[in-house]
Amino acid sequence: MSTIAAISTPNAPGGIAVIRISGDDAINIAERIFKPAGKKRVSEMPGYTCAYGAAYDSEERLDDCILTVFRAPHSYTGEDAAEISCHGGLYVTKRILRAALNNGAENAGPGEFTKRAFLNGKLDLTQAEAVMDIISARGQRELKMAENLREGAAFRKAKKISETLLKILGDLAAWADYPEEDIPEVEPETLLTELESAERELASLVANYDRGRIIREGIATVIAGKPNVGKSTLFNCLSGCERSIVTDIAGTTRDVVEESVRLGEITLRLSDTAGIRETSDIIEGMGVDIARKRLDSADLIIAVFDGSCPLTADDFDLINKIKNKKCIAVVNKSDAPQVIDKEFLESEIQQIVYLSAKENTGVELLQAAIETEFELNEINYEDVSAANERQKRCIDSALSCIREAAEALRGGVFLDAVTVLIDEAEQYLLELTGEKTTDAVVDEVFSRFCVGK
């Protein structure tokens, strides 16, 4: 493969920038553009060593730098690699990259360094995908989950199930292909027990996917309620800025206002919606329709009620729509005298928080309620093993094949047909880990990466 180079640090001024070079000619290219302060040549440097010196483009001195050398196979990519750390100015960083390109390197594509690590056997595909999750982690939970996947949690679980299926396939093949040999017949009862065990393992991976998705992507949260209960005030309170217009005029919010916010270690993808009520205003009615649709697609509904007023028909209508969904009732305006029917509300909705969005008090109670609702404090990161839709699709497909094979076995179908289904499940697991996958899938995975990683 060609030797590639890219800037691995953000495209912004900083204290230090890093230019990464990887490939068969990486050390030679580094030697052409970097001159050590000492007498030792770059080509003589062993792996995992650094040298102080300067970077040059032909005879033009560019900057004082530190060169780090990695020798194959003990590098991130598994190839010879060199990293030049320079001052983090945009111009000087691009000049050093250009010098590397002028001396034989090619521009790296998105995620190409990690792609080479995968192709060279340094990472399986699930570990490679976790690298991007580590980069994009916004809090401790996201980082822990990504690190767990980077350490091979998904691969280990898939491999364990895969080995079980391979053993089954081996037993079935031996019995079918060598009938004249003294090979024990595969007992349907034993085979069914093994398939049911694999089914349970795969089902547990699927069951934990949504929890992992919520940690990684955030909770799609809709703030709903009738007009003038303080939805927009709560939205602004959580956002930390004036994102929604707040007035005493009913129907002010007509479209959906969205913002991604952090609430402690929780990411909420907030949507402030139009007040849900019957209205003759055509435009407001469209906003109300959108709000009702958002209730069906949200991970969490924060239903806001005005604690200083009795419950109305619009409130009762909202309660009926959400009481069987993941929801938290927020009784707003706790700083005012309370007349709301708390007893009825508590009988209908399990999680209730009393706060004042205007005074910014009680938000920590909302955070605690969300933690409880999604059981985020009870997560075993070892159980979260599917990081994205590609991985979930592979697991879903393998599970479907195993369930179909088990059902066929219970129905007395010939073992040849059962074998085909088990083999298909095995192929999906190999696609999950990247042990057997197409170039198109690999290219699609790494296309989501940033250049330089």
N, C-alpha and C positions, 0 to 999 in steps of 0.2 A: 504494500500500500504506500501511497505517497506520504510525504512528511507534511504535517499541517501545523498551522500557527493561528493564534487568536489572542485577543485581550481577555483575560479571565476575570477581571474586576469590573465594577460598574462603569458605564460611560459617563463619568462625572469627576470633577476635581476631588482629590483626596490625598492623604499622606503618602500612600504607596499604591502603585499599580503593578499588576503581574501580567507578563506576556508569556504564554505557554506554547511550547513547541514539542511535537511528538511525532515519531516515525523513525525509520531506519537511518535517515540522514540528520536527525535532530542535533546530535553532538557536533557534527561537522558544521552545520549552519550556525550553531551557537558560537563555535570557535571563530567563524568568519566575522561575526558582528560584536563579539565581546573580547576584550583584552584584560586578562587578570593583572592585578597590581604586582603580584609575585612573578616568579620565573616559570612556574608550572603551566603547561598548556592545558586548555580545556579538554582536549582529547585524552589527556593523561589522568584526569580527575576520576576517582572511583565514584560509584553511586552513593547517594545520600550525603554528598559533601557540597559545601558552598565556597564560593570565592568572591572576593571584593575586586571590583575593577570598573571599567567604563564600557558603555555601548557605543558603537561606531556605525555610521553609514558611509561605506568607502573610507575616506580619510577624515570625514567630519565627525568630531566627537559630539555625542548626543547627551549623555548624562552619566553620573556616577550610579553604579548598579551593584546588585548582588545576584550572582548566578548560582542556581541550584541544579545539580545533575542527578538524574535517575537512570539507572541501567536496567535494561530488560533482563528478566521479566518482572523485576521488583520495582514497578512503577504503577501509577494509577491506571494507565492504559495497557500495561503489559509490554510496552515498547520502550526503546530509548527515548528519554524525554529531558527537556531542559526548561527551567523557568527563570525568567529575568525579572527581578523586582527593581523597579525604578521609582523616582518621584512621581506622584500621582497627577501630573498635569496632563490635560487632554492631548496637547500637541506633541509633547515628548513621547508619550505612550504610543501614539499613532505612528510617529517617526520610527520608533524601534520595531514595531510590527512591520512597517513597510520595509525596513532593512532586512528583516527575516524573509519576507516575501521576495525581495530582490535577490536574495542569496539561495533561492531554491525551494522555499516553503510555499505551500498553497493555503489559501484562506480556509479555515475550518468551518464546517456547516453547523447548524444548531445541534447541540448535544453530541458532536462527533467524537469528542474525547471519551465520553461515557459509552458511546456506541462501540468504540474500539475496545474499551474495557470489557464490554459484553462479548464481542466477537472473539477476543483473545482469552475468554474464559475466566476473567477476573471477577465478573459479576454475572448472576443469572438475570433474566429480564425483569423479574419482580424487584430485585435489588436495584437495578438500574433505574427503574421508574421511581423508586423511593428516594433517589438522589434529588430529583426535582422537588419532591415533597419536603425534604429537609430544607432546601433553599427557600421554598415559599411558606414555610411554617411561620405562623404569626404569634404562637404562644407555646407554653410548655406542653400542653396535651398534643398539639399537632406535631411538635418536635419528637416527643416520646414515641408516638405511633410511627412516624417516619423512620426513626432510628431503629425501631424494632423490625420494621420491614426491611430496612437496609442491612440488618444483621441476618436476614434470611428466614424470618418467621413464616412467610407465605410459602417459600420454597420448601422448607422442612415439612410443613403439613401436606403440601401437594405431593412431595416425594414419598412420604409415608403411605399415602393413599395409592399412589402410582405403583409402588412396590407390591402392595397387596393385589392390585389388579394384574400386574405382570405375573405374579405367582399363580393366580387363577388361570390366566391365559396359557401359561406354561403347562400346567396340569391338564388343561383341556386339549392342548395341541398334542401332548405326548400320548394321551389316551386315544385321541382320534387318529393320529398318524401311524402309530405302532400297535395295531390291535393284536399282532401275533406275539408281542412281548408281554412279559408278566407284569404289566403296569396296572395298579389298582384303578378301578372304575371311579370316575368322579361322582360322588353322591350328591343328588340334587339338594338334600337337606343341608349338607355341609356348605355347598356352594351358596345357597340362599342366605345362610348365616353370615358368610363373608361379605356378600353383597349388601346386606342390611347394615353391617358395620361400616362399610364404605359410604353408604347412603347417609348414615348419621353424621359421619365426619364432614362430608360435603355440605350437608344441610346446616351444620354449625357455622361453617365459613360464610354461607349466604346470610344466615340470621344476624351475624355481626357486621354485615356490610353497611347497613344504614347508620349504625352508631359511628362507625369509622368515617363515613361520608359527612356526617354532621360535624365531627371534630375537625375534619380537614377543610370542608367547604363553608362551614357555618350553618346556622339554623335559619331556614327560610321562615321569617316571622311576619305575620300580618297583625297590625294594630287595628282593631275593629270596634265599632260601637255606634250608637246613634249620634247625631250632630251635637256639638257643644258639651261633650263629656270630658274633653281634654285630651283627645287622641293626638292632635298635632303638638300640644304642649309636651306631652310625654315623649313623642318622637324627637322633638328638639332637645328635651332634657337628656335623653339617651345618646343623641348624636353629638351633643356638646356644642351645637351651633343652631342658628335660626334657619333650618332647612324648610320647614313648613310654615305657611302663613297662619297666624293665630289671630282670630277676631271673635267678637260675640255674635256675628251673623251666621245663622245656621246655613250649612251648605257651602261654606267657604272652600273646603277641599273638594275638588271635583275629579281630579286625576290621581293616579298613584304616585306618591313621592317615595323614592327609595334611597337607602343609605346603608353601608356596611359599618357596623360599630363593634367595639370591644366592650364587653361587660365582664370585668375581671378576666378570667381565662376563657370566656365564651365569646364566640363571634356570632353576632346576629345580623342577618341580611334583612333589615327592616323595611317594611312597606307600610306607609301611612295611607289609609284609604278613605274614600268619601264616607260620610256618615250614613249608616244604613237606616233608611226610612222610606216610607211611601211618599213620592213626590210627583208633582205635575210638570216640573221643570225638565225638559227633554235632556239637556246637557247634564244636569245633576243626576238624572235617572241613569244615564249611561255610566257615570262614575259609580253609582250604587250597584249596577249590574256587574261591573268589573270587581268591585269589592266582594260581592257574593261569590264570584268565581274564585277569587284568591283564597277564600276560606276553604275551598275544597283541595287546593294544591299546596297549602302551607304545611311546613313541619310543625309549626306552633302558632296558635292564635292567642294574642293578648287582647282579651275582651275588656274594654274600658267602660266603667259605669260611674255615674255621678253620685257620690255618697251623700251629697247635700239635697238630693231629690228622691222622691219615691220612684220605684220601678214603673216603667210605662209599657205600653203594648209593644213598642219597638224593642225595648229591653228583653221582654219575654220571648219575642220572635228570635232574637239573637241567641238567647240561652238555649232555645230548642234546636237551633242549627248547630251549635258547637259542643253540646254537653257530652257527645260520644266521640269527640275529637281530642287531640292533645291541645289543651287550652289552660290558660291561667287567667283568672278574673282579677282585674285591677280596679279596686274601688278608689277612685281619684277624689281629690279635694278633701282629704282627711283633715286639713286645717280648718275646715268649716264645720258647723254643727251637722251631725249625721242623722239622717232620717230614712236612709235606704233600708229595705227589709233584709237585714243580714242573715237572718235565720233561713229564709227561703233561698237566698243565693248560695249559702253554704250547703244546703241540701241538694242543690243541683250541680254545683261545680266543686271539685275536690280541692283545687289549689286557688286560694284567694289571698291577695296582697292588698293592704291598705296603705296608700301613699298620697303625697301631694306633689304632682309634677311641677306645679308652679313654684313651690318652695324647695324643690329638688330634695325631698326627704322620703326615705323609704325605698330608694332604688336598690339598696343592698338586700332588701327583703325579696325583691323581684329576682335578683340574681340567684339567691338561695333557692327560690321556688323553681327556677329553670334548671338548676343543678339537680334538684330532686326529681323533677318531671322526666328528665332524660337519663337519670342515674349516672351522671358523668363522673361522680366521685367513686363509683364502683367498677370502673373499667379495668379489665385485665388486658393490657396492651398486647399480650401474647395471643389473645383470641381474635384480634382485629387483623385479618389476613388478606383482605381484598382491598386494594387501594384505589381502584378506578373501575370504570365501566368495562374496559377490555378484560380485566381480570375477572370481574363478576360474570361477564358473558361466558368465559371459559368454564367457570365453576358451575354456573347454571346449566350449561350444555352437558357437562360431564354428569351432573346430578340427574338430569332428565334421562340420559342413557342408562344410568345405573337403576333408576326407578323402573324404567321400561323393561330392563333385563330381569329384574326381580319379579315384576308382574308376569312376564312371559314364562318364567320358571315356575311360578305358582300355577299358571294355566296349563302346564304340561307341554310347552313348546319344545321342539328339538334343541339340543345343546348347541348345534351349529348356529342357530339364529341368536341365541343368548351370547355366544362367543363374539359375534359381529358387534353387538351392542356394547359389550365390555371393552372390546378393542377401540371402538369409537370414543368411549369415555376416556380411555388411556391417551388417545391422541389429543383430546382437549386439554388434559392436564399437562402434556408435553408442550402444547402451545402456550399455556399459562406461564410456565417457567422459561420458555424460550428455547428449550432443548430441541423442539421441532416446530418451526414456524416459517412463514414466508418472508421474503425480503420486504414486501409491501407492509406487513405488520410491523416489522422492525423499523422501517423508515418512518412510519406513522407515529410510533412511540417516541422516537428521538426528535421528530420535527417540533414537538412541544417544548423542547429544552431551549435554554438560552445559548447563544454562541459563547464559546469559551469554557463550557462545562462538558 
